[in-house]
Amino acid sequence: RLVPGQARIRGSGAGMEPPPDAVLRRDGWYVYQPHTRPLDELRLTRSPYVADYDWCVDGRCEPLRAVMPTDGDVTLLRPCQGR
């Protein structure tokens, strides 16, 4: 199952308001721990008109497109089986 470790939002807008426990860092990002149960899959809506998601592992982040291409629609992330 997928367990979110950290979420961050830069700025705000419709549907992107940071939760009350979010902390605003000096670099302009709101950082918080999502309060959600473990997930069987995560649906990411990706568009060529907005910045891509970041893929972060061991403190190193890169755009998700560097790990997997997008078709400009929904990308489903699922945990690996058999690990």
C-alpha positions as CSV (number, residue, x, y, z in Angstrom):
1,R,0.0,0.0,0.0
2,L,1.1,3.6,-0.6
3,V,1.6,5.7,2.5
4,P,2.1,9.5,1.9
5,G,5.2,10.8,3.7
6,Q,4.9,14.5,3.0
7,A,3.0,16.9,0.9
8,R,3.7,20.5,-0.1
9,I,1.8,23.3,-1.8
10,R,3.3,26.5,-3.2
11,G,0.8,29.3,-3.2
12,S,-2.9,28.5,-3.1
13,G,-5.9,28.6,-5.4
14,A,-9.2,26.8,-5.9
15,G,-8.8,23.4,-4.2
16,M,-5.2,24.0,-3.2
17,E,-5.6,25.6,0.2
18,P,-3.1,24.3,2.7
19,P,-4.6,22.4,5.7
20,P,-4.5,24.1,9.1
21,D,-1.5,22.1,10.3
22,A,0.7,23.1,7.3
23,V,3.9,25.0,8.0
24,L,5.0,27.8,5.6
25,R,8.7,27.5,4.9
26,R,10.9,30.5,4.0
27,D,11.1,29.2,0.4
28,G,7.3,29.7,0.0
29,W,6.2,26.1,0.3
30,Y,3.5,24.9,2.7
31,V,4.6,21.5,4.0
32,Y,2.4,19.1,5.9
33,Q,1.7,15.4,6.7
34,P,-1.4,14.2,4.8
35,H,-4.0,12.7,7.1
36,T,-5.1,9.8,5.0
37,R,-5.2,6.0,5.2
38,P,-2.8,3.9,3.1
39,L,-3.8,3.8,-0.5
40,D,-4.0,1.0,-3.0
41,E,-3.4,3.4,-5.8
42,L,-2.8,7.2,-6.3
43,R,-4.4,9.0,-9.2
44,L,-2.3,11.9,-10.5
45,T,-3.9,14.3,-13.0
46,R,-1.1,15.5,-15.3
47,S,-1.4,18.2,-17.9
48,P,1.0,19.9,-20.3
49,Y,-0.3,23.3,-19.1
50,V,0.9,23.1,-15.5
51,A,4.1,22.0,-13.8
52,D,4.5,18.2,-13.4
53,Y,4.6,16.5,-10.0
54,D,8.0,16.0,-8.2
55,W,9.3,12.5,-7.7
56,C,11.4,12.5,-4.5
57,V,13.5,9.6,-3.2
58,D,16.1,9.9,-0.3
59,G,15.9,13.7,-0.4
60,R,16.5,14.0,-4.2
61,C,13.7,15.4,-6.3
62,E,13.1,15.5,-10.0
63,P,10.1,16.1,-12.2
64,L,7.9,12.9,-12.5
65,R,8.3,13.0,-16.3
66,A,12.0,12.1,-15.7
67,V,10.8,8.8,-14.2
68,M,7.7,8.1,-16.4
69,P,6.2,9.9,-19.4
70,T,2.8,11.5,-19.3
71,D,0.0,11.4,-21.9
72,G,-1.5,14.5,-20.4
73,D,-4.2,12.6,-18.6
74,V,-4.3,10.5,-15.4
75,T,-1.3,8.6,-14.2
76,L,-2.0,5.7,-11.7
77,L,0.7,4.9,-9.2
78,R,0.5,1.5,-7.5
79,P,2.8,-0.2,-5.1
80,C,5.2,-2.9,-6.4
81,Q,4.0,-6.4,-5.8
82,G,6.3,-9.1,-4.3
83,R,8.7,-6.8,-2.4
